[in-house]
Amino acid sequence: MTIPLAKLALEDGTIYTGQAFGAPGETLGEVVFNTSMTGYQEVLTDPSYTGQIVTMTYPLIGNYGTTEEDCESKGIQVAGFIVRELTRIPSNFRSQRDLDSYLRASSITGIEGIDTRALVRRLRVRGAMNGILSTIDLDNTSLVAKAKAFPGMEGRDLVSEVVPAHSFEWTKKCGQFAEHVLAERPPEKRVVAIDYGMKWNILRCLTQIGCKVVVVPGTATAEEVLSHNPDGIFLSNGPGDPAAVGYAIQTVKNLLGKKPIFGICLGHQLLGLAFGAKTFKLKFGHRGANQPVRNEKTGQVEITTQNHGFAVDPATLPPDLEPTHINLNDHTLEGMRHKRIPVFSVQYHPEAAAGPHDSSYLFEQFRESI
């Protein structure tokens, strides 16, 4: 059987030619890379990757297949997928479907057989770039023109594309491979989780520590959030430019001082903006399960899971906000807390999925604050 060709074109004119997998088609997005060795299914289903074509730096992808238990949302969220070598015959007792057919069932296009080292190096030097992945149009000039015309991530509200249609209650706890990380507690606290594109493992962790969790869309107002009479409020991760989500920033402003608040990733950025700080776009972002972060209170270093292309500028923090965590690779802000009211947040993902569990204590810290 002849495997069809696929091409990846970047806005700077670079062309990569490889073999297609997944569904045939054409997709545009911001081309980014993830440095995790495992967890490709969690990456594929993380809503924070909406609008992005993801490159895995680890060369062999697909070897353990896919399983519904590892999903972080209702389906694949990435715009496209790039790997060095695809394993078409997985070997794992949990596998329900190989990666190729998993992408094909969700109409997601992939490309394999390109030099992902060269691609990642280009993105590290020049920064994340817009690109197009196609099995249909294989004309280099046409593809580059389309990539250049793509609007990019800055100024785009992608949250409205991934929020749930309605509020709902979440009851599932951590699975058998993570239940040892957090102690199981009876459901004594009520938490409203504002969903801007939330990973499901966040909800599992909140439930595990004894929270009755109500999920509301990221478009909800402060009045709608408070109508559930929560003991605490959680602000989730999500895709796109935080500064473009004005309605969410206003909601967070209206919630400050009303209830204890914990934010992760986009939730962290929205908190910063609500307090008057500024955000900026990172050159190539932080994406992987091996990012070192220092806890400024304890001096301990945590290895963390991260997925973000924007960051809060620490120079713009108001006096009442203090940094709590710093990225040891580039010294960007990874966590902050308010000095007077019970509000704190981190830029990284303490729920992991996939990744280390060094930061799971933050969920316990949230429970204590409420």
C-alpha positions in Angstrom: 0.0 0.0 0.0 1.3 3.4 -1.0 1.2 5.9 1.9 0.1 9.4 0.6 2.4 12.4 0.9 1.8 15.3 3.3 3.5 18.7 3.4 4.0 21.1 6.3 4.7 24.7 5.3 5.7 27.5 7.7 5.1 31.2 7.2 8.9 31.8 6.8 8.8 29.7 3.6 10.2 26.4 5.1 8.7 23.2 3.6 8.8 19.7 5.1 7.6 16.7 3.1 6.6 13.5 4.8 4.0 10.7 4.9 0.3 11.4 5.8 -1.5 9.6 8.6 -4.8 10.2 10.3 -7.4 11.8 8.1 -6.7 13.4 4.7 -7.2 17.1 4.6 -5.7 20.5 5.2 -5.3 22.4 8.4 -3.9 25.8 9.5 -2.5 26.7 13.0 0.3 27.9 15.1 3.1 25.3 14.9 4.5 24.5 18.4 6.5 21.6 20.0 6.0 19.5 23.1 9.0 17.9 24.9 7.2 15.1 26.7 8.3 11.5 26.1 4.9 10.1 26.8 1.3 11.5 27.1 0.6 12.1 23.4 -3.1 11.3 23.9 -3.4 13.8 26.8 -1.7 16.3 24.5 -4.1 15.6 21.6 -7.2 16.0 23.8 -6.0 19.1 25.8 -8.3 22.0 24.8 -5.4 24.5 25.4 -4.0 23.2 22.1 -7.0 24.4 20.1 -5.7 26.2 17.0 -2.2 24.7 17.1 -0.3 22.1 15.1 1.7 20.1 17.6 5.1 18.6 17.1 6.4 15.9 19.5 10.1 16.1 20.1 10.4 12.5 21.2 11.0 10.5 17.9 8.7 7.4 18.4 5.0 8.2 19.0 2.0 5.8 19.1 3.8 2.8 20.7 1.2 2.3 23.4 -1.9 3.2 21.4 -4.8 5.1 22.8 -7.5 4.5 25.4 -10.6 6.4 26.4 -9.4 6.5 30.0 -6.6 8.9 29.1 -8.7 11.5 27.4 -8.6 15.1 28.8 -11.7 16.3 27.0 -14.5 14.9 24.8 -12.2 14.5 21.8 -9.0 15.6 20.0 -8.4 19.4 20.2 -5.2 20.0 18.2 -5.4 21.3 14.7 -2.8 18.9 13.4 -0.1 16.5 14.6 3.6 16.0 13.7 5.8 13.1 14.6 9.2 11.7 13.5 8.1 8.1 13.4 4.6 6.7 13.9 4.1 3.3 15.5 1.2 1.7 13.6 1.0 -1.5 15.7 0.8 -0.5 19.4 1.7 -2.8 22.2 0.0 -2.2 25.5 -2.7 -4.0 27.5 -4.8 -0.8 27.9 -4.8 0.1 24.2 -8.1 0.3 22.5 -7.1 1.9 19.2 -3.9 2.7 17.3 -3.0 6.4 16.9 -3.5 6.5 13.2 -7.1 5.4 13.3 -7.7 7.5 16.4 -6.8 10.7 14.5 -8.7 9.5 11.4 -11.9 9.0 13.4 -11.7 12.6 14.6 -10.8 14.0 11.1 -7.4 15.2 12.3 -4.5 15.2 9.8 -1.0 14.1 10.8 2.4 13.9 9.2 5.3 11.6 9.9 8.8 11.0 8.5 10.0 14.6 8.7 13.1 15.8 10.6 11.4 17.0 13.8 14.8 18.0 15.3 15.3 20.5 12.5 11.7 21.8 12.8 12.0 22.2 16.6 15.4 23.9 16.3 13.8 26.4 13.8 10.9 27.1 16.2 13.4 27.6 19.1 15.5 30.1 17.1 12.7 32.0 15.3 9.8 31.3 17.7 6.4 29.6 17.2 5.2 30.2 13.6 2.0 29.9 11.7 1.9 26.9 9.4 -0.3 24.7 7.2 -0.4 20.9 7.1 -1.9 19.4 3.9 -2.4 16.2 2.1 -4.5 18.0 -0.6 -2.5 21.0 -1.8 1.1 20.0 -2.3 2.2 23.2 -4.1 4.9 24.9 -2.1 4.1 28.4 -3.2 0.4 28.0 -2.5 1.0 26.5 1.0 3.4 29.2 2.1 0.9 31.9 1.0 -1.8 30.3 3.1 0.4 30.1 6.1 1.4 33.8 5.8 -2.3 34.7 5.6 -3.3 32.9 8.8 -4.1 35.4 11.5 -2.1 33.7 14.3 -2.8 33.5 18.1 -2.4 37.0 19.4 -5.7 38.8 19.8 -7.8 35.6 19.2 -10.5 34.5 21.6 -10.4 30.7 21.3 -12.1 30.2 24.7 -15.6 30.7 23.2 -14.9 27.7 20.8 -14.2 25.2 23.5 -16.4 26.1 26.5 -19.2 23.7 27.4 -22.7 24.6 26.3 -24.2 24.2 29.8 -23.3 23.9 33.5 -22.9 20.3 34.8 -21.8 18.4 37.9 -18.6 16.3 37.8 -18.3 13.3 40.1 -15.4 11.1 38.8 -12.3 10.8 40.9 -8.7 10.0 40.0 -8.1 6.7 38.2 -6.2 3.7 39.4 -2.9 5.0 38.2 -3.1 8.4 40.0 -5.3 7.7 43.0 -2.3 7.4 45.3 -1.2 11.0 44.6 -4.0 12.7 46.5 -5.7 11.3 49.6 -9.4 10.6 48.9 -11.7 12.7 51.1 -15.5 12.8 51.5 -17.3 15.5 49.4 -17.5 18.3 52.0 -16.7 21.4 50.0 -18.5 22.9 47.1 -16.5 24.3 44.2 -17.5 26.0 41.0 -14.9 25.3 38.3 -15.1 27.9 35.5 -14.3 26.0 32.3 -12.2 28.0 29.7 -11.1 24.7 28.1 -10.4 22.6 31.1 -8.5 19.3 31.3 -10.6 16.6 32.9 -7.8 15.6 35.3 -8.2 18.9 37.1 -11.8 17.9 37.9 -10.7 14.4 39.0 -8.2 16.0 41.4 -10.8 18.4 42.8 -13.2 15.6 43.4 -10.5 13.4 44.9 -9.7 16.0 47.6 -13.4 16.2 48.7 -15.0 18.8 46.5 -18.5 18.7 45.0 -17.7 20.2 41.6 -20.1 22.2 39.4 -18.6 23.2 36.1 -19.8 26.4 34.4 -18.9 27.7 31.0 -16.1 30.3 30.7 -18.6 32.8 29.5 -20.5 32.7 32.8 -21.0 36.0 34.7 -19.9 36.4 38.4 -23.6 36.4 39.3 -24.1 33.0 37.6 -21.0 31.6 39.4 -22.1 32.8 42.8 -25.6 31.6 42.4 -24.2 28.0 43.0 -23.2 29.2 46.5 -19.6 27.8 46.3 -17.1 27.5 49.0 -14.4 28.1 46.5 -13.9 29.0 42.8 -11.5 27.4 40.4 -10.3 29.1 37.1 -9.2 26.6 34.5 -6.7 26.4 31.7 -7.7 27.2 28.1 -6.5 28.3 24.7 -5.6 31.5 23.0 -4.6 35.0 24.0 -5.8 35.8 27.6 -6.0 39.5 26.9 -8.6 38.8 24.1 -11.0 37.2 26.6 -12.5 40.4 28.0 -15.7 38.9 29.3 -13.7 36.4 31.4 -11.4 39.1 32.8 -14.5 41.1 33.9 -16.0 38.0 35.6 -12.9 37.4 37.5 -12.7 41.0 38.6 -16.2 40.7 40.0 -15.3 37.6 41.9 -12.2 38.9 43.7 -12.7 39.0 47.4 -16.0 37.1 47.3 -14.6 33.5 47.6 -11.2 31.7 47.7 -9.9 31.4 44.2 -7.4 29.0 42.6 -6.3 29.5 39.0 -4.2 27.3 36.6 -2.6 28.3 33.3 -5.1 30.6 31.5 -6.9 31.0 34.9 -3.6 32.3 36.2 -3.2 34.8 33.4 -6.8 36.0 33.8 -6.2 36.6 37.5 -3.2 38.7 36.6 -5.1 40.7 34.1 -8.0 41.1 36.5 -5.6 42.6 39.1 -4.2 45.0 36.5 -1.0 43.2 35.4 -0.1 42.6 31.8 0.5 39.4 29.7 2.9 38.9 26.8 3.5 36.2 24.2 6.4 33.9 24.8 8.8 33.2 21.9 8.1 29.5 21.6 6.1 28.8 24.8 6.5 26.1 27.4 5.1 22.7 26.5 6.2 19.4 28.0 6.2 17.4 31.2 9.8 18.2 32.3 9.8 22.0 33.1 11.7 23.0 36.3 10.0 25.5 38.6 11.3 26.8 41.9 8.9 27.4 44.8 10.0 30.7 46.2 8.7 30.0 49.7 10.4 26.6 50.2 13.2 26.8 47.8 12.3 23.4 46.4 12.4 22.7 42.7 9.3 21.0 41.1 9.4 19.2 37.8 6.1 20.3 36.1 3.8 19.8 33.2 3.3 22.9 31.2 1.4 24.1 28.1 1.2 27.8 27.5 2.3 30.4 24.9 1.6 33.5 27.0 2.8 34.6 30.4 2.1 37.3 33.1 4.7 40.0 33.2 6.1 40.0 36.8 7.2 43.7 36.4 3.5 44.7 36.1 2.2 42.9 39.2 0.5 45.2 41.7 2.0 45.5 45.2 -0.6 43.1 46.7 0.4 40.2 44.4 3.7 38.4 45.1 5.5 35.8 43.0 5.5 32.3 44.4 7.0 30.2 41.7 9.7 30.9 39.0 10.6 29.0 35.9 14.3 28.0 36.1 14.7 27.8 32.3 13.8 31.4 31.5 12.8 33.0 34.9 9.3 33.7 33.8 6.5 33.9 36.4 5.0 30.5 37.2 2.9 31.3 40.3 1.6 34.2 42.4 -0.6 34.8 45.5 -2.5 37.8 46.9 -1.2 39.1 50.2 -4.6 39.9 51.8 -7.3 37.7 50.2 -7.3 33.9 49.6 -6.3 34.0 45.9 -3.4 32.1 44.3 -2.5 30.6 40.9 0.1 28.8 39.0 1.0 28.9 35.3 1.8 25.2 35.1 -0.4 22.1 35.5 -0.3 20.4 38.9 -2.8 17.9 37.8 -0.2 16.6 35.3 -1.9 14.0 32.9 0.6 13.3 31.7 3.6 14.2 33.9 5.1 14.3 37.3 3.1 14.8 40.5 5.5 17.2 42.3 2.9 19.9 42.4 -0.2 18.0 43.5 0.0 19.7 46.9 -1.6 22.8 45.4 -4.9 21.1 45.3 -4.6 20.4 49.1 -3.6 24.0 49.5 -6.8 25.1 47.7 -8.9 22.9 49.9 -7.3 24.4 53.0 -8.0 27.9 51.8 -11.7 27.1 51.6 
